[in-house]
């Protein structure tokens, strides 16, 4: 039987892309601004814990029933040198740890997925750099009738689609290029 619970997918960063919804429905795509200019580290981590606590409280019935799954883009621990600075790496990894640790403590299923895995399934190529992949993800989301407000939210939409495809393939819309008019989106 296909999973019909809530999938919450996060593209974790200072501006976190969020996609949430149930397979077979249109996901809600938005941004959660977890890091603000002039934040102390503790402000950022506190905002992240507060944000996930609020999301899980709002969906507390689903959480208690084991009907909410959190999927996050796995942080990159090696490689990619020169593409990100040390501060952004610290922010991403600590936000990831705060959010996933809090969710796991609340007995929410937490899964990680490599961005290359998501992009291979959603875009047909897992080796695209972010500058190329994120606009393509936005185009694909729009072709599906979804309206991501940012490239980060579009990336989260791609991840949400991937998770839905894993747990409820019959409820997940196809993204084959012959079925979508990405360029016209």
N, C-alpha and C positions, 0 to 999 in steps of 0.2 A: 504494500500500500504506500502511496506517495505521501511524503511529508507535507502537511498543510499548515504548520505553525509559522511563527514569525521568524524571518531571517533578518538579522541586523548585520550589515557588512560595513566595515570601516576601512578607509584608506587613511591611516593614522599619520598626522603631521600637525604642525601648528595650526593650519587650517585643515581640519579633518573632513574628508568627503564621507558622506553617510548615505546609505541606501537601506531602507527598511520596508518590509511588507511580507505578504504571504505569497507563495507560489501560485501562479494563475491570475494574480492581480497586478496592477501597476504599482511598482515600488515608489515610495516617497524618497526623492533625492534632494539632499540639502547639504549645507556646510555647517560645521560646528567649529567656531573660532576658539580654540583652546589655548593658544599662546597669543598674547598681546604685546605690543611694543612697550618696552620698559618694565615688563614683568620680572619679578624675582622668580627663581626656579620654583619656589614653593607655591607661588600664585598659580603658575601653570599646572603643576601637579595637582594642586587642590581643585582647580577648575575641571581638570580631567576626571578626577574621582567624583566630584559633584555632578558632572554631566552624566556619567554612566549610572550613578546612583539614581538620578532623576529618571533616566530612561527605563531602568529596571523597575522603579517604583510605579511608573505610569503603566507598565506592562506586567504588574505584579501577579495577576491571575495566570498569565501565560508562563511567567517564571516559575511560579509554584507548581504548575502542571507539567513542567519540563517542556513547554511548548514554545520556547524561544532559543534560538541558536545564534551565537555571536561568531562571525567569521571576520578575520582581520588579515590584511595584506601583511605578510611576514616581513619583518625588518631585515634589511641586508646587513649581515655582520662582517662580511669580507668583500674585498674587491671594490669596484666602482670608485677607485681613488681619483681625486680631482674633481668629481662631479658634485660633491656636497662638502660643506665645511664641517668642522668638528662640532660646532654648536647645533647645527640642524640635525646631525646624527644623534647627539645627546637628547635633543628634544624628542625626536621620533621614537627612539628606543625607550625613553622613560615614560612617554605618554602611552606607548604600547604596553609597558609593564604595569602601569597604574590601572589602565582600563581592563586589560585581560585578567590581571590578578584580582581586581575587585569583582568582576563578573564570575570568575571561577569560585571565589569565596562564597558567592551567592548561589552556587551549584548550577550555573548556566553552562551549557556545553560551549566550549571555546575551541575554534579551529583556526589554524593559520594556513595560508596558501601563498605560494610564490606568485609575484606579479607576472612572471613569465608564463606560468600555468594558466592564469586568467586570460592574459592577452592571446595566448595560442588558441584557446577555445573561443573567445569572443571576437577576436580580430583576425584569426587565422595565422598569426605570427607572434611568437613569444619573445622574439629578440629585438623588437622595435624599441628605440629609445623613447623616454617619456614625452619628449617634445613632439614626436610623431604620433605616438600611441594615444595620448590623451585627447587630441582633437578627433582622431578616428573613433575613439570610444564615444565621444559626444555625438558624432554623426550617427553612429549605430544606435545609441540610445534614442535619438530623435526619430530615426527610422522606425523604431519600435513604438513610437508615440509617447515616449518618456521625455520630460523636459528638465534636464540637469541645469541648475543655475550656474555651474562652474565646471571647469575641467576636473577638479578634484571630485566633485559629485558624480561626474560622468565616469571617472575611474571606479568609484564605489558602485555605480550602476553595473559596470562590467563585472565586478566581483560578486555582486548580488545575483546577477544572471548565472554566473558560474556555479554558485552555491545552489541555486534553484535547480539548475541542470543536474547537479549531483544527486539531490534528494527527491526531486519531483520532475523528472525529464518530460513526462507527458503534459505537464502544466506549464512548461517553459517554452516561450516562443522561439522559433528558429532564428538564427542570425547568419545563415548562409548568404554569401554575397548575391547569389542569383535570386534570392527571395526578398532581399532588401534593396532599396534604392538609396544607398548611403550618400552618394554625391548629391542627390536631390533633397536630402533631409535638411 
